[in-house]
Amino acid sequence: MKRKFLEELGLTKEQVDGIMTENGNDIEAAKADVSQVKTELEQTKAQLQEANTTIDGFKDYDQVKRQVEEYKSKYEQSKTEYEEKIADMQFNQILETEITAAGGRNAKAVKAMLDVEALKKSKDQSADIKAAIEACQKDNDYLFGATEPINNPVLPTNGPALSVTKEQFKAMGYKDRLEIKQKDPEKYNELKG
């Protein structure tokens, strides 16, 4: 609103000044409101930009999620393989220990006569392995050492130990070596040397 317009309406100078002052106050209030709205608009624009940046970051989320799933799958697979290898090692250790305890001459030959896969799947492996080895021993006694002393001589029971070779001496246990040492110390030193 212009002063000239108010003067043409026939208002006095005091009235025009009062209206102009009030109009100026209204204009200043409107400017303050506009300034506040501009500030809020700028803040909203900044928030929108930040939200768009965040959303753009989530575009990689699916790729990251797929990678996590791949790594998880690889971990589970390697864990399963590792557990299977450990179970196989433990099974083989139990099997070979039982074959040795039964007097098996050749562990590979005895294993060939057993149903190893069925024994691996067994719930009570130790007992089932013993039973399988005993059955194999009955059917294939040639795979196992004889338990009779006459079929498995180590050294003579009477007289000097002259018939023992160095190879037999190396295969002897502590008690048998001690017996040779007590009966014939010279032969013991010769075999030991």
Backbone as a chain_set.jsonl record, in Angstrom:
{"seq": "MKRKFLEELGLTKEQVDGIMTENGNDIEAAKADVSQVKTELEQTKAQLQEANTTIDGFKDYDQVKRQVEEYKSKYEQSKTEYEEKIADMQFNQILETEITAAGGRNAKAVKAMLDVEALKKSKDQSADIKAAIEACQKDNDYLFGATEPINNPVLPTNGPALSVTKEQFKAMGYKDRLEIKQKDPEKYNELKG", "coords": {"N": [[0.838, -1.145, 0.0], [0.446, 2.235, -0.832], [1.452, 5.538, 0.219], [0.478, 7.78, -1.211], [-1.876, 6.843, -2.346], [-3.497, 6.602, -0.079], [-3.64, 9.268, 0.741], [-5.049, 10.38, -1.411], [-7.505, 9.328, -0.91], [-8.446, 10.986, 0.936], [-7.573, 11.057, 3.534], [-6.152, 12.172, 6.646], [-2.859, 13.38, 7.466], [-1.925, 12.227, 9.858], [-3.564, 10.022, 10.067], [-2.801, 8.601, 7.799], [-0.097, 8.123, 8.45], [-0.426, 6.445, 10.673], [-1.746, 4.261, 9.52], [0.225, 3.45, 7.707], [2.31, 2.76, 9.435], [1.165, 0.611, 10.78], [0.738, -1.049, 8.609], [3.392, -1.48, 7.859], [4.265, -2.899, 10.088], [2.752, -5.241, 9.722], [3.82, -6.137, 7.304], [6.48, -6.652, 8.06], [6.041, -8.745, 9.893], [5.024, -10.649, 8.167], [7.269, -11.007, 6.557], [8.979, -12.142, 8.429], [7.655, -14.541, 8.902], [7.865, -15.701, 6.352], [10.623, -15.928, 6.191], [11.051, -17.786, 8.221], [9.696, -19.989, 7.14], [11.278, -20.388, 4.867], [13.68, -21.169, 6.097], [12.856, -23.545, 7.309], [12.212, -24.962, 5.003], [14.721, -25.21, 3.784], [15.978, -26.842, 5.706], [14.37, -29.096, 5.466], [14.927, -29.813, 2.837], [17.639, -30.523, 3.148], [17.382, -32.714, 4.888], [15.948, -34.411, 3.235], [17.818, -34.86, 1.218], [19.777, -36.206, 2.702], [18.296, -38.48, 3.419], [17.86, -39.585, 0.885], [20.499, -40.217, 0.215], [21.007, -42.155, 2.158], [19.13, -44.078, 1.386], [20.16, -44.723, -1.123], [22.423, -46.003, -0.219], [21.312, -48.329, 0.758], [20.827, -49.767, -1.489], [23.002, -51.362, -1.973], [22.628, -53.146, 0.004], [21.225, -55.547, -0.559], [23.144, -56.893, -2.057], [25.208, -57.137, -0.175], [23.871, -58.684, 1.687], [23.531, -61.05, 0.194], [26.235, -61.798, -0.059], [26.859, -62.288, 2.615], [25.205, -64.48, 3.075], [26.393, -66.299, 1.296], [28.951, -66.603, 2.473], [28.167, -67.675, 4.901], [27.066, -70.096, 4.062], [29.353, -71.307, 2.947], [30.871, -71.547, 5.275], [29.304, -73.323, 6.805], [29.453, -75.569, 5.163], [32.244, -76.141, 5.163], [32.539, -76.618, 7.861], [30.984, -78.916, 8.19], [32.434, -80.702, 6.544], [34.846, -80.746, 7.959], [34.024, -81.854, 10.419], [33.249, -84.377, 9.5], [35.714, -85.386, 8.637], [37.09, -85.526, 11.07], [35.486, -87.39, 12.408], [35.919, -89.617, 10.75], [38.674, -89.991, 11.169], [38.704, -90.635, 13.911], [37.143, -92.958, 13.87], [38.748, -94.643, 12.246], [40.983, -94.836, 13.898], [39.939, -96.191, 16.14], [39.191, -98.58, 14.878], [41.677, -99.594, 13.882], [43.039, -99.89, 16.303], [41.52, -101.886, 17.539], [41.887, -103.976, 15.699], [44.632, -104.412, 15.983], [44.67, -105.137, 18.674], [43.331, -107.543, 18.49], [45.205, -109.057, 17.321], [45.769, -108.776, 14.638], [47.479, -109.29, 11.606], [47.855, -107.735, 9.341], [46.541, -104.697, 8.95], [45.233, -103.466, 6.751], [44.446, -105.663, 5.208], [42.685, -106.94, 6.955], [40.752, -104.909, 7.231], [39.726, -104.945, 4.66], [38.168, -107.18, 4.713], [36.06, -106.479, 6.275], [32.878, -104.792, 6.655], [33.197, -101.77, 6.337], [31.798, -99.334, 5.905], [29.255, -99.86, 6.966], [29.966, -100.209, 9.608], [30.839, -97.634, 10.233], [28.455, -96.223, 10.258], [27.244, -97.26, 12.412], [25.67, -97.147, 15.645], [26.8, -97.894, 18.083], [29.817, -98.005, 17.775], [32.268, -99.068, 18.799], [31.621, -101.548, 20.108], [30.41, -102.896, 17.972], [32.501, -102.991, 16.129], [34.324, -104.655, 17.469], [32.81, -107.036, 17.509], [32.587, -107.532, 14.741], [35.265, -107.892, 14.047], [35.875, -110.151, 15.555], [34.195, -112.025, 14.277], [35.352, -111.984, 11.739], [37.836, -112.96, 12.412], [37.246, -115.583, 13.106], [36.423, -116.622, 10.635], [38.607, -116.049, 8.996], [41.242, -116.865, 10.034], [43.9, -116.833, 9.313], [44.647, -114.218, 8.932], [45.283, -113.246, 11.345], [47.521, -113.255, 14.148], [48.871, -116.233, 15.646], [47.801, -117.526, 18.769], [48.859, -119.52, 20.194], [51.765, -120.693, 21.831], [53.475, -122.475, 20.555], [53.142, -122.098, 17.842], [54.08, -119.607, 17.544], [56.861, -118.958, 18.292], [59.185, -117.283, 20.433], [61.598, -117.305, 21.872], [63.803, -119.866, 22.987], [62.74, -121.901, 25.767], [64.317, -123.302, 27.522], [67.817, -123.618, 28.084], [70.579, -122.044, 26.25], [70.232, -118.916, 24.485], [70.862, -119.097, 21.728], [69.711, -119.46, 19.267], [68.29, -117.198, 18.54], [67.747, -114.528, 16.33], [69.043, -111.294, 15.254], [66.934, -109.752, 14.228], [64.718, -111.011, 15.357], [65.294, -110.46, 17.993], [65.052, -107.662, 18.07], [62.32, -107.465, 17.725], [61.34, -108.44, 20.065], [59.814, -108.223, 23.336], [60.268, -106.364, 26.423], [60.485, -108.139, 28.66], [61.267, -110.579, 27.497], [63.771, -109.904, 26.442], [65.11, -109.269, 28.797], [65.207, -111.77, 29.973], [66.95, -113.122, 28.226], [69.25, -111.626, 28.719], [69.753, -112.258, 31.377], [70.186, -115.035, 31.235], [72.191, -115.372, 29.237], [74.476, -113.207, 29.092], [76.529, -112.447, 27.287], [75.556, -113.154, 24.737], [73.344, -111.522, 24.739], [74.541, -108.927, 24.652], [75.754, -109.153, 22.163], [73.525, -109.426, 20.45], [72.243, -107.038, 20.994], [74.054, -105.063, 20.169]], "CA": [[0.0, 0.0, 0.0], [1.264, 3.428, -0.976], [1.0, 6.725, 0.942], [-0.239, 8.633, -2.149], [-3.209, 6.265, -2.471], [-4.249, 6.947, 1.124], [-3.862, 10.719, 0.712], [-6.082, 10.627, -2.408], [-8.77, 8.943, -0.304], [-8.843, 12.108, 1.779], [-7.179, 10.829, 4.921], [-5.222, 13.146, 7.158], [-1.48, 12.914, 7.559], [-1.804, 11.378, 11.036], [-4.202, 8.743, 9.753], [-1.945, 7.921, 6.821], [1.084, 7.645, 9.176], [-0.868, 5.313, 11.503], [-1.992, 3.105, 8.634], [1.522, 3.034, 7.145], [3.053, 2.088, 10.509], [0.519, -0.7, 10.989], [1.025, -1.844, 7.412], [4.817, -1.85, 7.955], [4.359, -4.0, 11.074], [2.212, -6.45, 9.084], [4.801, -6.581, 6.297], [7.629, -7.223, 8.784], [5.597, -10.03, 10.444], [4.941, -11.569, 7.029], [8.652, -11.314, 6.167], [9.523, -13.071, 9.432], [7.038, -15.841, 8.624], [8.47, -16.209, 5.116], [11.996, -16.306, 6.537], [10.967, -19.034, 8.981], [9.31, -21.042, 6.192], [12.462, -20.646, 4.045], [14.623, -21.939, 6.913], [12.308, -24.894, 7.433], [12.325, -25.577, 3.687], [16.125, -25.586, 3.609], [16.228, -28.001, 6.577], [13.67, -30.247, 4.875], [15.72, -30.214, 1.668], [18.846, -31.199, 3.647], [16.951, -34.023, 5.401], [15.586, -35.214, 2.072], [19.078, -35.254, 0.577], [20.387, -37.23, 3.572], [17.474, -39.687, 3.285], [18.161, -40.161, -0.441], [21.836, -40.821, 0.315], [20.834, -43.382, 2.941], [18.41, -45.033, 0.53], [21.13, -45.199, -2.109], [23.294, -46.952, 0.485], [20.599, -49.6, 0.908], [20.854, -50.505, -2.746], [24.056, -52.361, -1.801], [22.221, -54.051, 1.087], [20.919, -56.869, -1.112], [24.415, -57.519, -2.433], [25.888, -57.494, 1.076], [23.107, -59.801, 2.261], [23.894, -62.239, -0.582], [27.594, -62.169, 0.313], [26.787, -62.872, 3.961], [24.61, -65.815, 2.911], [27.417, -67.149, 0.663], [29.967, -66.921, 3.482], [27.535, -68.56, 5.877], [26.96, -71.402, 3.404], [30.714, -71.867, 2.875], [31.263, -71.906, 6.645], [28.575, -74.54, 7.178], [29.996, -76.664, 4.357], [33.57, -76.492, 5.659], [32.356, -77.18, 9.198], [30.508, -80.291, 7.99], [33.57, -81.48, 6.041], [35.798, -80.882, 9.062], [33.468, -82.813, 11.376], [33.311, -85.696, 8.873], [37.106, -85.834, 8.672], [37.404, -85.9, 12.453], [34.777, -88.645, 12.694], [36.638, -90.675, 10.032], [39.951, -90.244, 11.859], [38.411, -91.329, 15.159], [36.693, -94.304, 13.517], [39.919, -95.411, 11.799], [41.823, -95.09, 15.074], [39.274, -97.255, 16.916], [39.262, -99.805, 14.082], [43.046, -100.107, 13.879], [43.36, -100.313, 17.668], [40.846, -103.166, 17.763], [42.557, -104.98, 14.86], [45.908, -104.7, 16.639], [44.375, -105.855, 19.92], [42.915, -108.895, 18.13], [46.37, -109.758, 16.77], [45.754, -108.686, 13.175], [48.828, -109.204, 11.01], [47.871, -106.647, 8.372], [45.299, -103.939, 9.173], [44.554, -103.262, 5.471], [43.81, -106.915, 4.811], [41.544, -107.168, 7.846], [39.728, -103.913, 6.869], [39.112, -105.36, 3.406], [37.211, -108.242, 5.017], [34.989, -105.905, 7.094], [31.983, -103.821, 6.031], [33.62, -100.542, 7.027], [30.744, -98.31, 5.821], [28.204, -100.207, 7.931], [30.519, -99.964, 10.947], [30.877, -96.177, 10.435], [27.101, -95.761, 10.519], [26.772, -97.919, 13.629], [25.491, -96.277, 16.813], [27.792, -98.32, 19.077], [30.911, -98.419, 16.912], [33.282, -99.872, 19.49], [31.119, -102.914, 20.296], [30.179, -103.494, 16.657], [33.814, -103.268, 15.545], [34.837, -105.861, 18.136], [32.044, -108.188, 17.03], [32.943, -107.764, 13.338], [36.636, -108.431, 14.016], [35.796, -111.53, 16.054], [33.614, -112.838, 13.203], [36.379, -112.07, 10.698], [38.91, -113.804, 12.946], [36.78, -116.969, 13.025], [36.386, -117.031, 9.231], [39.891, -115.789, 8.333], [42.233, -116.88, 11.11], [45.235, -116.614, 8.759], [44.943, -112.785, 8.996], [45.59, -112.903, 12.729], [48.626, -114.015, 14.73], [48.471, -117.366, 16.466], [47.941, -117.264, 20.197], [49.547, -120.653, 20.802], [53.203, -120.441, 21.844], [54.196, -123.353, 19.645], [53.064, -121.514, 16.498], [54.611, -118.254, 17.585], [57.973, -118.991, 19.24], [59.979, -116.08, 20.578], [62.921, -117.78, 22.224], [63.725, -121.156, 23.675], [62.45, -121.798, 27.19], [65.454, -123.871, 28.269], [69.102, -123.569, 27.397], [71.051, -120.736, 25.804], [69.424, -118.243, 23.477], [71.713, -118.998, 20.55], [68.937, -119.535, 18.026], [67.581, -115.933, 18.318], [68.435, -113.617, 15.403], [68.946, -109.884, 15.634], [65.599, -109.279, 13.877], [63.818, -111.522, 16.385], [65.629, -109.735, 19.212], [64.453, -106.325, 17.965], [60.876, -107.593, 17.841], [60.997, -108.953, 21.403], [59.427, -107.306, 24.384], [61.234, -106.129, 27.492], [60.671, -109.338, 29.5], [62.052, -111.573, 26.756], [65.16, -109.414, 26.374], [65.664, -109.404, 30.145], [65.481, -113.198, 30.185], [68.196, -113.432, 27.496], [70.359, -110.97, 29.41], [70.045, -113.008, 32.598], [70.694, -116.373, 30.915], [73.425, -115.327, 28.444], [74.804, -111.783, 28.907], [77.351, -112.242, 26.09], [74.656, -113.217, 23.589], [72.526, -110.314, 24.834], [75.344, -107.807, 24.159], [75.951, -109.38, 20.739], [72.261, -109.115, 19.77], [71.937, -105.626, 21.227], [75.046, -104.272, 19.468]], "C": [[0.909, 1.242, 0.0], [0.601, 4.607, -0.285], [0.116, 7.602, 0.039], [-1.678, 8.151, -2.302], [-4.086, 6.655, -1.288], [-4.566, 8.443, 1.166], [-4.969, 11.06, -0.274], [-7.461, 10.242, -1.876], [-9.276, 10.026, 0.667], [-8.502, 11.895, 3.236], [-6.166, 11.88, 5.347], [-3.848, 12.52, 7.275], [-1.309, 11.974, 8.721], [-2.419, 10.006, 10.767], [-3.347, 7.931, 8.784], [-0.724, 7.357, 7.534], [0.727, 6.428, 10.027], [-1.08, 4.066, 10.664], [-0.677, 2.57, 8.103], [2.341, 2.298, 8.205], [2.49, 0.694, 10.722], [0.786, -1.618, 9.804], [2.48, -2.332, 7.432], [5.005, -2.993, 8.945], [3.864, -5.32, 10.471], [3.209, -7.019, 8.068], [5.99, -7.24, 6.981], [7.271, -8.592, 9.373], [5.53, -11.079, 9.331], [6.331, -11.966, 6.563], [9.271, -12.319, 7.129], [8.959, -14.466, 9.205], [7.662, -16.487, 7.384], [9.897, -16.688, 5.395], [12.007, -17.631, 7.291], [10.621, -20.199, 8.054], [10.493, -21.393, 5.296], [13.474, -21.506, 4.807], [14.15, -23.39, 7.048], [12.42, -25.652, 6.116], [13.755, -26.042, 3.429], [16.47, -26.814, 4.463], [15.582, -29.259, 5.99], [14.42, -30.751, 3.643], [16.968, -30.987, 2.098], [18.499, -32.603, 4.161], [16.6, -34.97, 4.251], [16.846, -35.717, 1.36], [19.755, -36.37, 1.39], [19.624, -38.548, 3.464], [17.737, -40.369, 1.947], [19.526, -40.844, -0.434], [21.755, -42.141, 1.072], [20.141, -44.457, 2.116], [19.344, -45.592, -0.533], [22.083, -46.213, -1.478], [22.634, -48.312, 0.649], [20.518, -50.386, -0.393], [21.911, -51.609, -2.677], [23.679, -53.394, -0.744], [21.945, -55.464, 0.57], [22.194, -57.616, -1.494], [25.167, -57.974, -1.187], [25.192, -58.686, 1.718], [23.438, -61.096, 1.524], [25.29, -62.723, -0.213], [27.62, -62.83, 1.687], [26.232, -64.286, 3.871], [25.619, -66.778, 2.279], [28.472, -67.564, 1.681], [29.413, -67.878, 4.53], [27.439, -69.976, 5.316], [28.329, -72.084, 3.324], [31.188, -72.315, 4.25], [30.602, -73.217, 7.057], [29.138, -75.749, 6.437], [31.362, -77.091, 4.884], [33.489, -77.095, 7.058], [31.918, -78.637, 9.102], [31.657, -81.18, 7.511], [34.575, -81.752, 7.151], [35.311, -81.926, 10.073], [33.499, -84.226, 10.814], [34.736, -86.24, 8.908], [37.506, -86.277, 10.08], [36.746, -87.227, 12.809], [35.461, -89.815, 11.996], [37.947, -91.026, 10.729], [39.711, -91.02, 13.155], [37.974, -92.763, 14.884], [37.886, -95.169, 13.122], [40.837, -95.747, 12.963], [41.239, -96.226, 15.914], [39.423, -98.587, 16.188], [40.662, -100.403, 14.115], [43.477, -100.574, 15.265], [42.753, -101.681, 17.947], [41.484, -104.277, 16.926], [43.873, -105.382, 15.491], [45.68, -105.514, 17.907], [43.969, -107.304, 19.637], [44.058, -109.692, 17.516], [46.402, -109.748, 15.256], [47.151, -108.5, 12.628], [48.942, -108.019, 10.05], [46.521, -105.933, 8.47], [44.53, -103.734, 7.873], [43.809, -104.52, 5.043], [42.583, -107.204, 5.669], [40.42, -106.187, 7.498], [38.997, -104.326, 5.6], [38.041, -106.425, 3.647], [36.0, -107.713, 5.801], [34.12, -104.971, 6.256], [32.183, -102.487, 6.763], [32.512, -99.482, 7.023], [29.616, -98.588, 6.823], [28.686, -99.944, 9.354], [30.57, -98.463, 11.25], [29.505, -95.65, 10.839], [26.531, -96.325, 11.813], [26.658, -96.928, 14.781], [26.51, -96.605, 17.896], [28.984, -98.895, 18.323], [31.874, -99.373, 17.596], [32.834, -101.327, 19.63], [30.926, -103.606, 18.952], [31.495, -103.828, 15.955], [34.398, -104.53, 16.162], [34.129, -107.103, 17.622], [32.417, -108.529, 15.593], [34.338, -108.37, 13.227], [36.643, -109.879, 14.513], [35.23, -112.459, 14.981], [34.622, -113.04, 12.081], [37.494, -113.015, 11.138], [38.509, -115.28, 12.863], [36.844, -117.475, 11.586], [37.749, -116.957, 8.551], [41.015, -115.756, 9.354], [43.654, -116.64, 10.609], [45.636, -115.138, 8.789], [45.389, -112.345, 10.393], [46.715, -113.787, 13.234], [48.108, -115.148, 15.598], [48.701, -117.043, 17.93], [48.658, -118.413, 20.903], [51.046, -120.41, 20.756], [53.966, -121.308, 20.852], [54.198, -122.818, 18.219], [53.716, -120.137, 16.418], [55.792, -118.194, 18.536], [58.747, -117.684, 19.255], [61.413, -116.444, 20.917], [62.777, -119.1, 22.964], [63.478, -120.963, 25.171], [63.578, -122.362, 28.04], [66.719, -123.733, 27.447], [69.447, -122.176, 26.922], [70.191, -120.208, 24.655], [70.204, -118.058, 22.187], [70.917, -118.959, 19.254], [68.171, -118.234, 17.714], [68.41, -115.053, 17.39], [68.269, -112.176, 15.878], [67.552, -109.321, 15.338], [64.582, -109.742, 14.921], [64.033, -110.77, 17.699], [64.989, -108.341, 19.21], [62.942, -106.369, 18.148], [60.424, -108.042, 19.225], [60.584, -107.841, 22.342], [60.501, -107.228, 25.463], [61.515, -107.386, 28.303], [61.529, -110.376, 28.807], [63.523, -111.157, 26.658], [65.854, -109.566, 27.728], [66.041, -110.852, 30.431], [66.769, -113.608, 29.468], [69.383, -112.841, 28.228], [70.748, -111.754, 30.654], [70.661, -114.371, 32.304], [72.027, -116.33, 30.196], [73.781, -113.871, 28.147], [75.636, -111.51, 27.649], [76.48, -112.225, 24.833], [73.763, -111.964, 23.553], [73.282, -109.115, 24.265], [75.567, -107.924, 22.652], [74.684, -108.997, 19.96], [71.915, -107.625, 19.863], [72.785, -104.739, 20.32], [74.743, -104.014, 18.054]], "O": [[1.934, 1.316, 0.679], [-0.624, 4.69, -0.201], [-0.903, 8.114, 0.502], [-2.599, 8.963, -2.38], [-5.257, 6.995, -1.454], [-5.656, 8.831, 1.588], [-5.766, 11.957, 0.003], [-8.473, 10.77, -2.338], [-10.408, 9.962, 1.147], [-9.114, 12.522, 4.1], [-5.419, 12.411, 4.525], [-3.689, 11.302, 7.195], [-0.593, 10.982, 8.585], [-1.883, 8.974, 11.172], [-3.196, 6.719, 8.94], [-0.335, 6.221, 7.261], [1.505, 5.476, 10.094], [-0.661, 2.969, 11.031], [-0.48, 1.356, 8.053], [3.001, 1.307, 7.892], [3.234, -0.281, 10.831], [1.03, -2.813, 9.973], [2.759, -3.473, 7.06], [5.774, -3.924, 8.707], [4.466, -6.374, 10.675], [3.409, -8.232, 7.99], [6.461, -8.282, 6.527], [8.099, -9.504, 9.36], [5.919, -12.232, 9.518], [6.562, -13.123, 6.212], [9.991, -13.229, 6.717], [9.681, -15.458, 9.301], [7.949, -17.684, 7.379], [10.319, -17.729, 4.893], [12.852, -18.492, 7.045], [11.199, -21.279, 8.176], [10.702, -22.567, 4.99], [14.052, -22.442, 4.254], [14.934, -24.33, 6.92], [12.694, -26.853, 6.112], [13.973, -27.14, 2.916], [17.169, -27.717, 4.002], [16.167, -30.341, 6.014], [14.538, -31.958, 3.428], [17.317, -31.993, 1.481], [19.227, -33.562, 3.903], [16.91, -36.161, 4.287], [16.913, -36.876, 0.952], [20.243, -37.35, 0.827], [20.235, -39.616, 3.421], [17.828, -41.595, 1.882], [19.691, -41.92, -1.008], [22.368, -43.131, 0.67], [20.536, -45.622, 2.153], [19.326, -46.791, -0.816], [22.499, -47.17, -2.131], [23.317, -49.336, 0.676], [20.168, -51.566, -0.378], [21.729, -52.676, -3.263], [24.353, -54.416, -0.616], [22.369, -56.45, 1.173], [22.305, -58.823, -1.279], [25.705, -59.081, -1.155], [25.847, -59.592, 2.233], [23.609, -62.137, 2.159], [25.511, -63.925, -0.069], [28.325, -63.818, 1.893], [26.743, -65.194, 4.527], [25.696, -67.941, 2.676], [28.848, -68.734, 1.749], [30.112, -68.782, 4.989], [27.705, -70.946, 6.026], [28.455, -73.278, 3.595], [31.838, -73.353, 4.374], [31.258, -74.111, 7.593], [29.283, -76.826, 7.016], [31.613, -78.286, 5.036], [34.274, -77.978, 7.404], [32.414, -79.492, 9.836], [31.834, -82.288, 8.017], [35.095, -82.862, 7.268], [36.082, -82.772, 10.525], [33.745, -85.178, 11.553], [34.943, -87.423, 9.18], [38.185, -87.289, 10.248], [37.366, -88.086, 13.434], [35.577, -90.894, 12.576], [38.293, -92.199, 10.867], [40.443, -91.962, 13.457], [38.389, -93.683, 15.587], [38.025, -96.294, 13.601], [41.409, -96.836, 13.005], [41.967, -97.119, 16.348], [39.742, -99.603, 16.805], [40.814, -101.601, 14.352], [44.207, -101.558, 15.383], [43.409, -102.542, 18.533], [41.606, -105.406, 17.399], [44.202, -106.568, 15.534], [46.411, -106.465, 18.181], [44.23, -108.191, 20.449], [43.898, -110.877, 17.222], [47.007, -110.631, 14.648], [47.917, -107.666, 13.112], [49.991, -107.381, 9.958], [45.486, -106.497, 8.116], [43.302, -103.815, 7.871], [42.675, -104.448, 4.571], [41.559, -107.662, 5.16], [39.254, -106.58, 7.47], [37.796, -104.092, 5.466], [37.106, -106.55, 2.856], [35.017, -108.434, 5.969], [34.584, -104.42, 5.257], [31.436, -102.138, 7.677], [32.307, -98.803, 8.029], [29.089, -97.668, 7.448], [27.912, -99.507, 10.205], [30.368, -98.059, 12.395], [29.4, -94.741, 11.662], [25.459, -95.915, 12.256], [27.446, -95.988, 14.884], [27.027, -95.704, 18.556], [29.149, -100.112, 18.238], [32.253, -100.39, 17.014], [33.593, -102.24, 19.303], [31.25, -104.786, 18.814], [31.588, -104.84, 15.261], [34.916, -105.386, 15.445], [34.772, -108.111, 17.33], [32.55, -109.706, 15.258], [34.568, -109.26, 12.408], [37.336, -110.729, 13.955], [35.735, -113.566, 14.797], [34.736, -114.137, 11.534], [38.03, -113.775, 10.331], [39.35, -116.133, 12.578], [37.261, -118.606, 11.335], [38.019, -117.722, 7.625], [41.672, -114.728, 9.521], [44.528, -116.281, 11.397], [46.821, -114.82, 8.686], [45.82, -111.209, 10.587], [46.853, -114.932, 12.805], [47.045, -115.043, 16.209], [49.669, -116.373, 18.288], [49.021, -118.296, 22.073], [51.556, -119.959, 19.731], [55.014, -120.893, 20.358], [55.145, -123.054, 17.468], [53.875, -119.581, 15.332], [55.742, -117.445, 19.511], [58.942, -117.055, 18.215], [62.345, -115.93, 20.299], [61.713, -119.396, 23.508], [63.943, -119.992, 25.768], [63.767, -121.928, 29.176], [66.663, -123.734, 26.218], [68.696, -121.23, 27.16], [69.518, -120.967, 23.958], [70.203, -116.968, 21.614], [71.416, -118.467, 18.241], [67.465, -118.18, 16.708], [69.604, -114.847, 17.611], [67.474, -111.88, 16.77], [67.04, -108.505, 16.104], [63.701, -108.983, 15.323], [63.082, -110.48, 18.425], [64.45, -107.898, 20.224], [62.348, -105.423, 18.665], [59.228, -108.022, 19.516], [60.952, -106.68, 22.167], [61.506, -107.936, 25.415], [62.674, -107.673, 28.605], [62.404, -110.986, 29.422], [64.415, -111.997, 26.784], [67.025, -109.94, 27.802], [67.066, -111.125, 31.054], [67.584, -114.347, 30.021], [70.421, -113.492, 28.346], [71.933, -111.9, 30.956], [71.55, -114.822, 33.027], [72.911, -117.138, 30.483], [73.438, -113.352, 27.086], [75.474, -110.467, 27.014], [76.656, -111.369, 23.966], [73.468, -111.424, 22.487], [72.72, -108.359, 23.473], [75.568, -106.918, 21.943], [74.765, -108.323, 18.933], [71.367, -107.039, 18.929], [72.28, -103.765, 19.762], [75.521, -103.352, 17.367]]}, "num_chains": 1, "name": "protein.A"}
